[in-house]
Amino acid sequence: MVFSSSLFLLFFFPVFLAVYFFIPKSLKNSWILIASLAFYYWGAPLFIYILVSATIIDFFLINQIHSSQNTSRKRLFLVFSLALNLGLLAYFKYANFFIENFNFVLQSAGISSISWTKIALPIGISFYTFETLTYAIDVYRGVHAPLKRIHHYLLYIVCFPKLIAGPIVRYNLIADQIPNRNETTDDRLFGFYRFCIGLSKKVLIANVLGDFAKDILITPSENLSFELAWLGILSYTFQIYFDFSGYSDMALGIGKMIGFKFPENFDNPYTSKTITEFWRRWHITLGDWMKNYLYIPLGGNKVNSNARLYINLITVFLLSGLWHGASWNFVIWGAYHGVFLILDRVFLKKLLEKLGGFVSVAFTFLVVLIGWIFFSIEEFPNAIAYSKLLFSFNFSSTPIFLTNEFKTVMILAFVFSFFGVFNYGKRIQNFFYKEENGLLKTTFNVAISMLLFAICVSYITASDFNPFIYFRF
C-alpha cells in the first residue's frame, strides 16, 4: 500500500483519521500502532513477524544497556543489538549481492557456483534498521533514556508515515513525543495541507516525468539521440526529487496531523552551489545519520592528515551508496559523490565561489544529474555510454514529439526546483510552507488542500500503480 494509491487515500487514510480523532488520548498510540502493523502487513505479510520479533528482542537488549552499571556489559548488549539489526539487514538486503559476486569469482576460476534461492527484500528495511541503530546508540551514549513501554518502542519503529521511506527520525528527536504530544486543529489542517502538497508532487509531476524517463533510460544508447538522452536524464533528475520529497512531505504531513514533528528531509537541493552543500539539502536525515553515527566516530574532520579525512569521506559515501541498494551501480554512485566531496575540500569549493552563484549552481546541478545516470542505470557500461551521449551533440534528424502535459510538467518541475535561487522565490516558498494560524492563511490552505486532493485522486483512479522510487531501499 502506498500513499498515492486509491486504497490508501479513499479507505485506509480516512478510516485511520476518523478513529484517531474520536478515541480518547490514552488509546491514540495503540491505534497508531495497530494501523501501522496493518499498513506493513498489507505490503509485506511474511516479513511483519520478523520485524515485530526483532523489535521486541531489541527492546529488551537495549533496556539491559541502560540498566547495566558495568561498561563492558553495556558494550556487550550494544554489540548484540547491533549484530541483530545489521545481521538482518545484511541477510535480507545484501546476501543476494554477495552470493552473485562470489559465484562470478568462482565461475571465472572454473569452479562450480553455489546454488542459491534469491531472498525477497522487506520493504523499508534500510530505513527502520537505521532507526533501531540510532535508538541503541543513543541509549548507550546516554543521550536519552530508553522508552519504558514496549508498545512505545514498537510505535517508534513501525509508525507508518515514516516506516517505508523515511524520513529517518533519530530517537532523541522523537523520544519525548511518543508518550505525550500536543495536537491542535491548526496542526491537523496544516498537516493535511502538507500531505496534499506532497501528493501533488508525486502524482502530478513525478509520475508524468517518470513515465517518460523510464522509456528513455531502458533504450540502448545507440538508439538515442543527443536531445532524447538529455530529456531522459532531466526527467529522471526531477522525477526522483519530486517523488522522494513528495513522500517526505506526505510523511511529515500525516505526522503533523497526529502530533508528531518529524525532521525536514529536503531544502531546495538543486539550488546548491557545491556538492557539499547538496548533501546538506538532499535526504537531510540520511546525511545527518551518516554524520553522527559513522563520519564523526571515524574521526570526522578532526583527523591528523588530509589523507585520513578523504578516506573517511569516501568510506561514508561508499556505504551511503550501498545503503541505497545492493548493486555496483549504487556503490559507484556513492563513490562518485565522495570524490566530488573530496574535490570540494581540495580546490573545487573555492573555485566555484569565485565563479559566482549562477555558474556554481549550474555546475553542481550537472554533476548531480550525471550521478543520477549511474544511480538509475544498473549496468556500468550502459551508464558510461549514456553519459557520453550527453556530450556527443548527435542531434536527431527527425522531430521529437512531446505531449503538452509533459512539456508543462517539465517547465513546472524546473521552476519549482530552482525557485529557491532567487529571493522572491524564497518568499513565495515561505508563503506556501510556513505555518501561520491566521484565518486567511488557514482558509487558503484548506481550499488548496481540497483542490489538490480532488485532482490527484482523479488522476490516480485513472492511472496504473506507480510506487515511490525509494520504496525499494
C-alpha atoms as one frame of an Amber mdcrd trajectory, in Angstrom:
protein
   0.000   0.000   0.000   1.441   3.369  -0.993   0.312   6.858  -0.016  -0.576
   7.673  -3.623  -2.951   4.726  -4.105  -6.752   4.720  -4.151  -6.793   2.150
  -1.344  -4.798   4.417   0.952  -6.449   7.719   0.041 -10.062   6.572  -0.056
 -10.083   3.883   2.637  -7.069   3.475   4.931  -6.285   7.173   5.468  -9.840
   8.422   6.209 -10.664   5.417   8.424  -7.403   5.832  10.346  -8.011   9.556
  10.933 -11.691   9.148  11.801 -10.899   6.620  14.517  -7.829   8.531  15.738
  -9.642  11.841  16.182 -12.576  10.359  18.110 -10.902   7.931  20.515  -9.547
   9.009  23.934  -5.973  10.252  24.137  -4.967   7.174  26.145  -5.785   4.937
  23.157  -4.252   7.029  20.367  -0.782   5.453  20.434  -2.293   1.972  20.465
  -4.415   2.845  17.436  -1.405   4.227  15.525   0.484   1.009  16.301  -2.395
  -1.215  15.138  -2.811   0.829  11.956   0.946   0.773  11.302   1.138  -3.002
  11.654  -1.855  -3.387   9.332  -0.224  -0.991   6.855   3.008  -3.015   6.811
   1.171  -6.354   6.780  -0.651  -5.308   3.620   2.641  -4.781   1.775   4.821
  -7.464   3.395   2.715 -10.066   5.250   5.582 -12.541   5.674   8.109 -10.036
   6.977   5.972  -8.401   9.640   6.649 -11.295  12.015  10.395 -10.817  11.618
  10.075  -7.051  12.075   7.983  -7.325  15.242  10.042 -10.179  16.747  13.351
  -8.399  16.143  11.964  -5.156  17.571  10.751  -6.878  20.751  14.110  -8.623
  21.269  15.882  -5.333  20.634  13.732  -3.565  23.230  14.934  -5.907  25.977
  18.562  -5.800  24.817  18.589  -2.003  24.927  16.947  -1.938  28.351  19.889
  -4.039  29.507  22.253  -1.427  28.063  20.516   1.268  30.108  20.274  -0.686
  33.365  23.809  -2.128  33.330  26.312  -0.324  35.531  29.331  -2.076  34.067
  30.731  -0.504  30.874  31.800  -3.853  29.426  28.319  -5.239  29.991  26.762
  -2.183  28.327  29.055  -2.630  25.349  28.238  -6.341  25.128  24.490  -5.713
  24.893  25.101  -2.924  22.377  27.046  -5.403  20.228  24.147  -7.895  20.500
  21.670  -5.216  19.408  23.809  -4.019  16.501  24.506  -7.604  15.412  20.789
  -8.416  15.412  19.750  -5.434  13.313  22.733  -5.259  10.984  22.611  -9.029
  10.589  19.000  -8.899   9.390  19.844  -6.031   7.037  22.892  -7.870   5.684
  20.957 -11.090   5.129  17.830  -9.699   3.509  19.377  -6.846   1.546  22.922
  -7.924   0.701  23.041 -11.734   0.690  21.913 -11.951  -2.947  24.505  -9.349
  -3.960  27.416 -11.071  -2.221  26.458 -14.561  -3.413  26.112 -13.344  -7.017
  29.547 -11.716  -6.895  31.097 -14.711  -5.157  29.632 -17.002  -7.820  31.067
 -14.736 -10.510  34.542 -15.161  -8.981  34.068 -18.941  -8.740  32.915 -19.213
 -12.356  35.845 -17.070 -13.512  38.150 -19.567 -11.800  36.365 -22.510 -13.422
  34.676 -23.605 -10.190  31.001 -24.511  -9.926  28.844 -21.773  -8.478  26.876
 -22.023  -5.239  23.207 -22.917  -5.514  21.141 -20.087  -4.029  17.472 -19.153
  -3.769  17.083 -15.398  -4.025  15.803 -13.625  -0.926  12.973 -11.106  -1.158
  13.708  -7.644   0.226  11.449  -6.471   3.084  10.080  -3.023   2.262  11.578
  -0.170   4.264  14.292  -2.311   5.877  17.066   0.256   5.330  15.023   2.995
   6.993  13.793   1.181  10.078  17.162  -0.519  10.624  18.847   2.871  10.878
  16.227   3.925  13.434  16.856   0.835  15.560  20.572   1.640  15.431  20.095
   5.252  16.492  17.912   4.087  19.405  20.523   1.622  20.657  23.456   4.000
  20.201  21.678   6.998  21.761  20.783   4.939  24.835  24.344   3.593  25.054
  25.787   7.118  24.791  23.384   8.402  27.426  21.792  10.871  25.015  18.321
   9.788  26.111  16.771   7.184  28.379  15.030   4.266  26.652  11.274   4.095
  26.304   9.633   2.369  29.263   6.857   0.577  27.399   7.396  -1.949  24.664
   4.472  -0.713  22.588   6.054   2.765  22.580   9.238   1.315  21.099   7.239
  -0.640  18.525   5.438   2.590  17.648   8.746   4.432  17.176   9.987   1.786
  14.748   6.826   0.924  12.793   4.955   4.269  12.794   3.513   4.039   9.277
   4.040   7.614   7.965   7.831   7.163   8.102   8.125   3.359   8.065   8.626
   2.697   4.360  10.770   5.570   3.061  11.614   7.867   5.927  12.460  10.433
   6.964  14.968   8.664   9.207  13.964  10.011  12.617  16.728   9.897  15.204
  15.496   8.626  18.549  16.440  11.701  20.590  14.342  13.895  18.251  11.129
  11.976  18.856  11.548  10.260  22.244   9.535  12.821  24.211   6.787  12.995
  21.572   5.835   9.318  21.776   4.349   9.237  25.303   2.937  12.772  25.156
   2.124  15.065  22.212   0.286  18.341  21.824  -2.254  18.323  18.998  -4.213
  21.306  17.701  -6.745  21.842  14.935  -4.273  24.167  13.203  -1.646  21.398
  13.235  -4.109  18.951  11.703  -5.164  21.358   8.962  -1.581  22.291   8.119
  -0.584  18.626   8.208  -3.284  17.773   5.673  -2.161  20.718   3.534   1.447
  19.483   3.633   0.259  15.971   2.771  -1.606  17.284  -0.290   1.433  19.265
  -1.450   3.487  16.059  -1.325   0.763  14.038  -3.024   0.690  16.592  -5.857
   4.456  16.403  -6.271   4.202  12.647  -6.682   1.062  12.338  -8.809   1.113
  15.479 -10.941   4.870  15.851 -11.510   6.965  12.783 -10.617   4.698  10.206
 -12.257   4.460  12.131 -15.535   8.223  12.603 -15.770   8.853   9.042 -14.602
   6.807   7.516 -17.418   8.960   9.374 -19.944  12.289   8.745 -18.183  11.636
   5.008 -17.830  11.235   4.523 -21.578  14.373   6.524 -22.391  16.676   5.021
 -19.761  15.975   1.428 -20.830  16.614   2.223 -24.503  20.100   1.264 -25.796
  22.256   4.377 -26.201  22.877   3.683 -29.892  19.142   4.155 -30.464  19.007
   7.504 -28.678  19.735  10.995 -29.910  21.509  13.766 -28.020  18.185  15.512
 -27.297  16.396  12.387 -26.067  19.301  11.486 -23.791  19.140  14.921 -22.159
  15.364  14.839 -21.855  15.520  11.351 -20.329  18.014  12.123 -17.588  16.498
  15.550 -16.891  13.151  13.826 -16.449  14.665  11.309 -14.037  16.538  14.053
 -12.154  13.317  15.926 -11.492  11.293  12.738 -11.022  13.429  11.414  -8.182
  13.366  14.789  -6.421   9.603  15.293  -6.623   8.946  11.604  -5.922  11.090
  11.435  -2.793  10.441  14.946  -1.467   6.756  14.362  -2.169   6.798  11.243
   0.003   8.647  13.167   2.726   6.037  15.947   2.605   3.278  13.360   2.958
   5.055  11.666   5.872   5.616  14.990   7.640   2.017  15.965   6.957   0.499
  12.779   8.401   2.882  13.040  11.345   1.752  16.623  11.939  -1.893  15.559
  11.890  -1.283  13.104  14.733   1.018  15.332  16.774   4.499  14.256  15.605
   7.122  16.718  14.427   9.357  14.790  12.029  12.542  16.460  10.730  12.630
  18.024   7.277  14.276  15.914   4.579  14.802  18.368   1.691  15.752  22.019
   1.324  15.943  23.086  -2.340  18.812  20.658  -3.138  19.120  21.606  -6.815
  19.954  25.209  -5.864  23.184  24.054  -4.165  26.442  25.740  -5.165  28.665
  22.757  -4.284  28.242  19.007  -3.795  28.977  19.536  -0.096  26.008  21.902
   0.082  23.893  19.492  -1.958  24.323  16.824   0.714  23.196  19.290   3.377
  19.983  19.806   1.389  19.269  16.349  -0.128  17.937  13.494   2.042  18.893
  15.527   5.087  18.037  12.835   7.620  20.302  10.269   5.934  23.164  12.769
   5.819  22.561  13.627   9.465  22.576   9.921  10.391  25.772   9.232   8.459
  27.465  12.239  10.033  26.558  11.430  13.652  26.821   7.638  13.623  29.557
   6.985  11.069  31.572  10.027   9.965  32.205  11.533  13.419  33.022   8.146
  15.045  35.574   7.612  12.243  37.217  10.882  13.284  35.253  13.295  11.115
  37.167  16.475  10.372  39.314  16.104  13.493  41.990  13.889  11.998  45.731
  14.290  11.706  46.015  14.224   7.923  44.091  15.082   4.790  44.546  11.504
   3.614  42.618  10.193   6.631  39.929  12.837   6.094  39.500  11.777   2.468
  39.357   8.099   3.464  36.602   8.947   5.963  34.619  10.817   3.310  34.918
   8.118   0.657  34.074   5.399   3.224  30.901   7.211   4.274  29.746   7.690
   0.698  30.590   4.169  -0.423  28.419   2.919   2.435  25.776   5.519   1.603
  25.654   4.166  -1.931  25.442   0.593  -0.652  22.670   1.641   1.759  20.586
   2.650  -1.255  20.853  -0.719  -2.908  22.803  -3.966  -3.191  24.219  -3.299
  -6.627  27.503  -1.989  -8.021  25.798   0.974  -9.674  24.850   2.321  -6.231
  28.393   1.783  -4.951  29.719   3.677  -7.985  27.174   6.446  -7.423  28.286
   6.763  -3.791  31.970   6.806  -4.767  31.218   9.423  -7.440  29.730  11.784
  -4.859  32.509  11.007  -2.403  35.125  12.016  -4.977  33.402  15.356  -5.602
  33.203  15.999  -1.863  36.963  15.462  -1.682  37.468  17.768  -4.674  35.400
  20.386  -2.840  37.868  20.192   0.033  40.901  20.333  -2.245  40.008  23.188
  -4.596  36.563  22.991  -6.168  34.586  24.831  -3.489  36.875  27.886  -3.619
  36.869  27.866  -7.416  33.070  27.768  -7.594  32.816  30.604  -5.074  34.973
  32.749  -7.374  32.917  31.865 -10.450  29.710  33.116  -8.854  26.270  31.793
  -7.975  24.818  31.036 -11.407  27.856  29.087 -12.633  28.265  27.184  -9.365
  24.577  26.177  -9.249  24.652  25.096 -12.916  27.877  23.109 -12.451  26.659
  21.385  -9.277  23.347  20.511 -10.933  25.248  18.995 -13.878  27.398  16.903
 -11.518  24.301  15.652  -9.690  22.495  14.951 -12.979  25.362  12.817 -14.299
  25.407  10.987 -10.970  21.755  10.023 -11.454  22.766   8.162 -14.623  24.802
   5.696 -12.539  22.010   5.578  -9.953  19.285   4.732 -12.462  21.144   2.501
 -14.968  22.359  -0.707 -13.345  24.905  -1.854 -15.948  28.083   0.254 -15.744
  28.958   0.082 -19.497  25.439   1.260 -20.339  25.732   4.136 -17.871  29.067
   5.194 -19.406  27.600   5.022 -22.911  24.641   7.135 -21.829  26.958   9.698
 -20.193  28.996  10.017 -23.382  25.824  10.563 -25.379  25.075  13.709 -23.356
  28.179  15.332 -24.822  28.052  13.784 -28.302  25.904  16.503 -29.926  24.416
  13.694 -32.012  21.249  15.567 -32.915  18.165  13.741 -34.150  17.281  14.050
 -37.830  13.582  13.629 -37.042  11.493  15.895 -34.806  10.749  14.673 -31.278
   7.086  14.623 -30.302   6.388  15.686 -26.722   2.904  15.892 -25.265   1.651
  19.203 -23.905   1.285  17.548 -20.498   4.950  16.525 -20.467   6.157  19.963
 -21.575   4.023  21.712 -18.960   5.157  19.409 -16.164   8.824  19.708 -17.168
   8.595  23.510 -17.029   6.873  23.379 -13.633   9.484  20.941 -12.308  12.281
  23.242 -13.450  10.641  26.335 -11.938   9.827  24.673  -8.601  13.312  23.134
  -8.346  15.140  26.432  -8.839  12.689  28.818  -7.177  14.882  28.999  -4.099
  17.803  30.543  -6.010  16.058  33.915  -6.023  14.913  35.970  -3.042  11.386
  36.353  -4.395  11.270  32.591  -4.931  12.201  32.005  -1.299   9.453  34.393
  -0.201   6.889  32.518  -2.290   8.096  29.184  -0.882   7.872  30.535   2.652
   4.294  31.603   1.985   3.331  28.088   0.904   5.356  26.163   3.503   5.372
  28.444   6.542   2.910  27.577   9.285   0.605  30.505  10.027  -2.573  30.297
  12.085  -4.426  33.323  10.721  -7.930  32.875   9.321  -6.967  33.984   5.800
  -3.940  31.660   5.528  -5.817  28.727   7.059  -8.720  29.216   4.642  -6.267
  29.371   1.732  -4.526  26.172   2.884  -7.804  24.280   3.254  -9.022  25.384
  -0.184  -5.728  24.425  -1.868  -5.671  21.103   0.005  -9.148  20.102  -1.126
  -8.488  21.154  -4.722  -5.167  19.293  -4.974  -6.568  16.217  -3.226  -9.503
  16.028  -5.645  -7.273  16.468  -8.709  -4.790  13.835  -7.508  -7.496  11.288
  -6.701  -8.985  11.742 -10.178  -5.538  11.126 -11.722  -4.852   8.098  -9.524
  -8.141   6.344 -10.247  -7.434   6.639 -13.977  -3.772   5.522 -13.893  -1.665
   2.447 -13.208   0.061   1.583  -9.919   3.168   3.756  -9.570   5.227   3.172
  -6.390   7.753   5.579  -4.903  11.362   5.154  -6.062  12.714   4.916  -2.507
  10.337   2.087  -1.564  12.902  -0.373  -2.928  15.568   0.788  -0.476
